[in-house]
Amino acid sequence: MKRNTLVLTLSLAVMAATTLSVGAWRKAPEADIVDTAVASKQFPTLVAAVQAAGLVETLKGKGPFTVFAPTEEAFEKLPKGTLQMLLKPENKEKLAAILKYHVVPGKAMAADVMKLKNGTAVKTVQGQSVVINNAKGVRINDAKVVKTDINCTNGVIHVIDTVILPKETR
């Protein structure tokens, strides 16, 4: 009897948690891309880089934008000293170019990206294209998408595991 009660209690807890998370997931977005990134506390390096590059107002703008947001671990993969060098005021343009390479005009939810033909090139705000590879999970160039569809009032954020670099900054 105690075992059945425990199983029932666990089942109800899982159902409640699932219902709450699905409800929260479908909730209308309340903040723009920048405020969502700041509030999540998952992207302190990205937020610092956006500020250093002078892109806060752009990413708070009307959009819509699709942002491929690198994780903290993604920034740690960069060669030693690279991030510190990019955050210096004299490298503002280079940093802005790298960050704009992570942004695609329009709002592309995960379902939209999955519909693209494998190998599709998509033009970024920076001007160069990223390549979508959705054969085994979604990849943007060499970066794996690890979380999708963080809905914002002016677009969507997809989290990636690697900082992607445009050709002239590689």
Contacts in CASP RR format, 6 or more apart in sequence:
PFRMAT RR
TARGET T0000
AUTHOR 0000-0000-0000
METHOD contacts of the structure
MODEL  1
MKRNTLVLTLSLAVMAATTLSVGAWRKAPEADIVDTAVASKQFPTLVAAV
QAAGLVETLKGKGPFTVFAPTEEAFEKLPKGTLQMLLKPENKEKLAAILK
YHVVPGKAMAADVMKLKNGTAVKTVQGQSVVINNAKGVRINDAKVVKTDI
NCTNGVIHVIDTVILPKETR
25 149 0 8 1.000
28 151 0 8 1.000
29 36 0 8 1.000
29 151 0 8 1.000
29 152 0 8 1.000
29 153 0 8 1.000
29 155 0 8 1.000
30 153 0 8 1.000
31 39 0 8 1.000
31 152 0 8 1.000
31 153 0 8 1.000
32 59 0 8 1.000
32 60 0 8 1.000
32 61 0 8 1.000
32 152 0 8 1.000
32 153 0 8 1.000
32 154 0 8 1.000
33 59 0 8 1.000
33 60 0 8 1.000
33 65 0 8 1.000
33 67 0 8 1.000
33 152 0 8 1.000
33 154 0 8 1.000
33 155 0 8 1.000
33 157 0 8 1.000
34 47 0 8 1.000
34 50 0 8 1.000
34 56 0 8 1.000
34 59 0 8 1.000
34 60 0 8 1.000
35 60 0 8 1.000
36 150 0 8 1.000
36 152 0 8 1.000
36 157 0 8 1.000
37 43 0 8 1.000
37 46 0 8 1.000
37 47 0 8 1.000
37 50 0 8 1.000
37 69 0 8 1.000
37 157 0 8 1.000
38 47 0 8 1.000
40 150 0 8 1.000
42 71 0 8 1.000
42 72 0 8 1.000
42 159 0 8 1.000
43 69 0 8 1.000
43 70 0 8 1.000
43 71 0 8 1.000
43 72 0 8 1.000
44 72 0 8 1.000
45 70 0 8 1.000
45 72 0 8 1.000
45 75 0 8 1.000
45 83 0 8 1.000
46 69 0 8 1.000
46 70 0 8 1.000
46 75 0 8 1.000
48 87 0 8 1.000
49 83 0 8 1.000
49 86 0 8 1.000
49 87 0 8 1.000
49 95 0 8 1.000
49 99 0 8 1.000
50 56 0 8 1.000
50 59 0 8 1.000
50 99 0 8 1.000
52 86 0 8 1.000
52 87 0 8 1.000
52 89 0 8 1.000
52 92 0 8 1.000
52 95 0 8 1.000
53 92 0 8 1.000
53 95 0 8 1.000
53 96 0 8 1.000
53 99 0 8 1.000
54 92 0 8 1.000
54 96 0 8 1.000
55 96 0 8 1.000
55 99 0 8 1.000
55 100 0 8 1.000
59 65 0 8 1.000
59 67 0 8 1.000
59 103 0 8 1.000
59 154 0 8 1.000
60 154 0 8 1.000
61 154 0 8 1.000
62 154 0 8 1.000
63 105 0 8 1.000
63 106 0 8 1.000
63 154 0 8 1.000
63 155 0 8 1.000
64 105 0 8 1.000
64 106 0 8 1.000
64 107 0 8 1.000
64 154 0 8 1.000
64 155 0 8 1.000
64 156 0 8 1.000
65 103 0 8 1.000
65 104 0 8 1.000
65 105 0 8 1.000
65 106 0 8 1.000
65 107 0 8 1.000
65 125 0 8 1.000
65 154 0 8 1.000
65 155 0 8 1.000
65 156 0 8 1.000
66 103 0 8 1.000
66 104 0 8 1.000
66 105 0 8 1.000
66 106 0 8 1.000
66 107 0 8 1.000
66 108 0 8 1.000
66 155 0 8 1.000
66 156 0 8 1.000
66 158 0 8 1.000
67 102 0 8 1.000
67 103 0 8 1.000
67 155 0 8 1.000
67 156 0 8 1.000
67 157 0 8 1.000
67 158 0 8 1.000
68 102 0 8 1.000
68 103 0 8 1.000
68 104 0 8 1.000
68 130 0 8 1.000
68 140 0 8 1.000
68 143 0 8 1.000
68 145 0 8 1.000
68 158 0 8 1.000
68 159 0 8 1.000
68 160 0 8 1.000
68 164 0 8 1.000
69 102 0 8 1.000
69 157 0 8 1.000
69 158 0 8 1.000
69 159 0 8 1.000
69 160 0 8 1.000
70 102 0 8 1.000
70 143 0 8 1.000
70 159 0 8 1.000
70 160 0 8 1.000
70 161 0 8 1.000
70 162 0 8 1.000
70 163 0 8 1.000
70 164 0 8 1.000
71 146 0 8 1.000
71 159 0 8 1.000
71 160 0 8 1.000
71 161 0 8 1.000
73 161 0 8 1.000
74 143 0 8 1.000
74 160 0 8 1.000
74 161 0 8 1.000
74 162 0 8 1.000
74 163 0 8 1.000
75 83 0 8 1.000
75 163 0 8 1.000
77 162 0 8 1.000
77 163 0 8 1.000
78 163 0 8 1.000
85 91 0 8 1.000
86 94 0 8 1.000
86 95 0 8 1.000
86 98 0 8 1.000
87 95 0 8 1.000
94 169 0 8 1.000
97 126 0 8 1.000
97 166 0 8 1.000
97 168 0 8 1.000
97 169 0 8 1.000
98 126 0 8 1.000
98 163 0 8 1.000
98 165 0 8 1.000
98 166 0 8 1.000
98 169 0 8 1.000
100 124 0 8 1.000
100 125 0 8 1.000
100 126 0 8 1.000
100 127 0 8 1.000
101 124 0 8 1.000
101 125 0 8 1.000
101 126 0 8 1.000
101 127 0 8 1.000
101 128 0 8 1.000
101 130 0 8 1.000
101 164 0 8 1.000
101 165 0 8 1.000
101 166 0 8 1.000
102 124 0 8 1.000
102 160 0 8 1.000
102 163 0 8 1.000
102 164 0 8 1.000
103 124 0 8 1.000
103 125 0 8 1.000
103 126 0 8 1.000
104 122 0 8 1.000
104 123 0 8 1.000
104 124 0 8 1.000
104 125 0 8 1.000
104 130 0 8 1.000
105 123 0 8 1.000
105 125 0 8 1.000
106 155 0 8 1.000
107 155 0 8 1.000
107 156 0 8 1.000
108 156 0 8 1.000
109 148 0 8 1.000
109 149 0 8 1.000
109 156 0 8 1.000
110 138 0 8 1.000
110 145 0 8 1.000
110 148 0 8 1.000
110 149 0 8 1.000
110 158 0 8 1.000
113 132 0 8 1.000
113 134 0 8 1.000
113 138 0 8 1.000
113 145 0 8 1.000
113 148 0 8 1.000
113 158 0 8 1.000
114 134 0 8 1.000
114 138 0 8 1.000
116 122 0 8 1.000
116 132 0 8 1.000
116 134 0 8 1.000
118 132 0 8 1.000
118 133 0 8 1.000
118 134 0 8 1.000
118 135 0 8 1.000
119 131 0 8 1.000
119 132 0 8 1.000
119 133 0 8 1.000
120 131 0 8 1.000
120 132 0 8 1.000
121 129 0 8 1.000
121 130 0 8 1.000
121 131 0 8 1.000
121 132 0 8 1.000
122 129 0 8 1.000
122 130 0 8 1.000
122 131 0 8 1.000
122 132 0 8 1.000
123 129 0 8 1.000
124 130 0 8 1.000
124 166 0 8 1.000
126 166 0 8 1.000
128 166 0 8 1.000
128 167 0 8 1.000
130 140 0 8 1.000
130 141 0 8 1.000
130 164 0 8 1.000
131 140 0 8 1.000
131 141 0 8 1.000
132 138 0 8 1.000
132 139 0 8 1.000
132 140 0 8 1.000
133 139 0 8 1.000
133 140 0 8 1.000
137 144 0 8 1.000
137 145 0 8 1.000
138 144 0 8 1.000
138 145 0 8 1.000
138 148 0 8 1.000
138 158 0 8 1.000
139 145 0 8 1.000
140 158 0 8 1.000
140 160 0 8 1.000
140 164 0 8 1.000
141 164 0 8 1.000
142 162 0 8 1.000
142 164 0 8 1.000
143 160 0 8 1.000
143 161 0 8 1.000
143 162 0 8 1.000
143 163 0 8 1.000
143 164 0 8 1.000
144 160 0 8 1.000
144 161 0 8 1.000
144 162 0 8 1.000
145 158 0 8 1.000
145 159 0 8 1.000
145 160 0 8 1.000
146 159 0 8 1.000
146 160 0 8 1.000
146 161 0 8 1.000
147 158 0 8 1.000
147 159 0 8 1.000
148 158 0 8 1.000
148 159 0 8 1.000
149 156 0 8 1.000
149 158 0 8 1.000
150 156 0 8 1.000
150 157 0 8 1.000
150 158 0 8 1.000
150 159 0 8 1.000
END
